[in-house]
Amino acid sequence: MLELKGLRSGYQKIEVLHGIDLKVEPGEIVTLIGANGAGKSTCLLTISGLVRATSGEIWFDGKRMDQLKPDQIVGLGLVQVPEGRRILKDFTVLENLEMGAYLRRDKEVRRDLAQMTALFPILGTRAGQRAGTLSGGEQQMLALARALMARPRLLLLDEPSLGLAPLIIAQIFEIIRQINKEEGTPIFLVEQNANLALKMANRAYVIENGSIALSGLANDLLGDAKVKQAYLGIAE
């Protein structure tokens, strides 16, 4: 569904991505792991159109999209949950969820709101509460539910475990797994917790200094000596 071909991008004159090639197939969970500053978030921001590609191509479901605007990309069904949640803190929980459906013109938004409160019960009990007063874990759930309200055909997740307690991380990742399994939604996951990401994903890419250093089945990379030492903290 998603394919990057020789993708290069960065900020002003500083190139961060140096010719990235990767794919996400229908129904897959694919993860991109790497150290801080390796280019993980820049890759997602470039896919989403928030950072412009300087060269290379981005294809989504047979359509080239590297020159599209962010709202056009969301309209195609490619939706990102950004690092740090980026919820609308002065809006209520319900208003944040409704904003996720901003581009929709169908008549099933109310049904999907009910589905989100079933998937995330805490959001239903706090629908009228200002989003900025939620805990970090609740805000992450809201950010994920808001993205799902756009009915994504492919979901981009940027560091969903960042700053959360282990129990909350387990809950978030179980929901992510459920979304993929029950809805069939393909997921491209950027995550610094390499162990967690590799255990969840079908396939994985390792990015180093803006270039893909390794790729393969996630289980195979879990056993790779270089990955163990560099990203899992396991010495051979």
N, C-alpha and C positions, 0 to 999 in steps of 0.2 A: 504493500500500500504506500509506503514511504521509501524514497530512494534519494540519497545524496550522492552526487557525482562530482568529484574534484572540488568540493566546496571550500571556498576561502572567504573569510570575513574578519572584521576587527573593528577597532575604534580609531577614527581619524586616520593617521598614518601608521598606526600600530596593527600589524596583522596578527591575529590570534589563532585562527584556523588555517592550516596549511595543506589544503587538498584532501578533505575528508570524504571517504567513500563508505557508505553503510546502507543497510536495508532493514525495513521492518515489514514482515509478511503478515497477511491477514490472520488474526487470532493469536498472534505471538505476544509475549512480553520480551522485549529486548532492552538490555541495560547498557548504559555507557558509564564506566567507572574510571576514576583517575584522581590524582592528587588535587589539592586546592590550586587554582590558577592554571590548570591544564587545558581549559577550554570547554568544559562540560556545559556550563550555563550559556556561554556564548553560542554553542551549537544549537541549543534549544531556542534561544532568542533569535537566531538567524532563521531557523525553520519557521518561527512564528511571525517573521517580518519586522520584528522590533529592532533588529540589527540587520543592515543591508549586506547581502552577499556581494563581494567584489568580483568574484568569478566562480565558475562552476554552476551546477544545476541542482534544483530541488524539485522532485516529482512526487505528486500525491495522487494516487489512484488514477494514473495515466495522464494527469494534467500538470504541466510545468507551472510552478508557483513562486519562483524566487523573485519575481518582479511584482507580485501582488501586495496589496496593503494588508495590514494585520486584520482588519475587519473582514476583508474578502477571504482571508485564510480561515478564519473562524467560521465563516459562512459555508465553506467547503466541508466543515466537520472536523477540522484539526484544532484541538483546544488544549491550552496549556494551563496547568496549575503551577504558578510561579514560585520560585524560592522565596521564603519569608511570608507566604500566604497571600499578601497584598489584598486582603479583604477591605471593604469599604467600612471603616470603623465607626463612622457616625451614622451609618444606615443600620436598620434592624436586621436581624437574621433573615426574616422573610424578604425584606427588600433586596438583600444581597442575592438571595436565591432567584428572585424575579429578574435581577439584572443579568444573571446567567442565561436567561431565555430572551434577552433583548432583541436578538435578530430573528427569533422565531415568529412565524405567522400562522401556525397551526392552532387548533383548538384543544390541545392536550396538555397545555402548560399546567393547569390545575391538577390534573392527574399525576403529572410528574412531580409536582410539589408534594403530593401525598406520598409518592414513592420515595422521595428523598427523606421525608420525616420517618418513614418506615425503616429505611436503611440506616439513618442516623437519628435515633429516637430523641437524643438530647436536643437536637435542633428543633424538633417539634414542640418540646416543652419551653423553648426559649425563643419562639418565633418573633415575639414583640420586643425582645431585648436588644439593646445596642450592641453591635457585633464586637466593638472594641473592648467590651467588658468580659468577653469569653476568655477561658483559659487558652493556652497555646494549643493544646490538643483539640479543643473544640473549634478553634479558629481553623486548624488544618482540615478538620472534618467539613467545616463550612466552605472552605476553598475548594475542596474536592467535590462537594455537592453542587456548588455553584457551577463548576465546569461541567458536571453531568447534566445540569439543566439545559445546556446548549446542545444536548444529544450528540456528543462527539462520535465521530466514526474512527478517530484515533486520538488517544489521550496522551499528552506529554506531561510528565511529572518531574519537577525539578526539586530534588532534595526533600522529599516528603517527611523524612525522619528528623530533619534539622531542629535541634533544640528541644526535642520531646523526650519524656521519660520512657524507659524501656517498655512498660506495660502499654502505654499509649501507642508507641511505635508498632507493637504487635497487633493492636486493634486496627490501626490504619492500614497496615500491610495485609491483614486478613480481608479487609473490605476491598482493597485493590485487587487481590486475588479473586475475590468473589465477582467483582465487576467483569474481569477478564473471562472467568469461567462461565458465568451465567448469562452474561450479555454478549459474549464473544468479542468484546471491544479490545482491539490491539492496543498495547501500551508501550511507549518508549520512555524508559525510566532512567533519569540521571540521579545518581546516588553515591554519596561518599562512603556510606557503610557498605563496603564491597561484599562482605560476607553475606549480609542480608539480601543484597541485590542479586548476587549470583545464585543464591538458593531459590529465589523466586523466579528468575528469568529462564526463558528457553535458550536464548543466545545472548552473547555479550561482546562488547568492544572495550578495549582499554585505550584511553587517550593519554598521550604524554607530549607535553609542550606543543599542543595543537595538532598533533598527527596521531593516526591510529597505529598503535604499536603491536597490538595483539587482537585477535578476534577468533570466535569459535563458539561451540556449545558451552553454555554456562557451567555445566557440571565438569567439563574438561578444564575450564579455566580455574575452577575451584581447586583442582589438583595440580595446576601448573606451578612449578617451583618459583618462577619469577613473580607470579601473582601472589603466591603465599608470602613471600618475603617482603614485597613492596607494599601490598595492600591489605593483607590479612594479618600481618604481624607474626607470621609463623616462619621460623628459621628451619631450613632443611638440614 
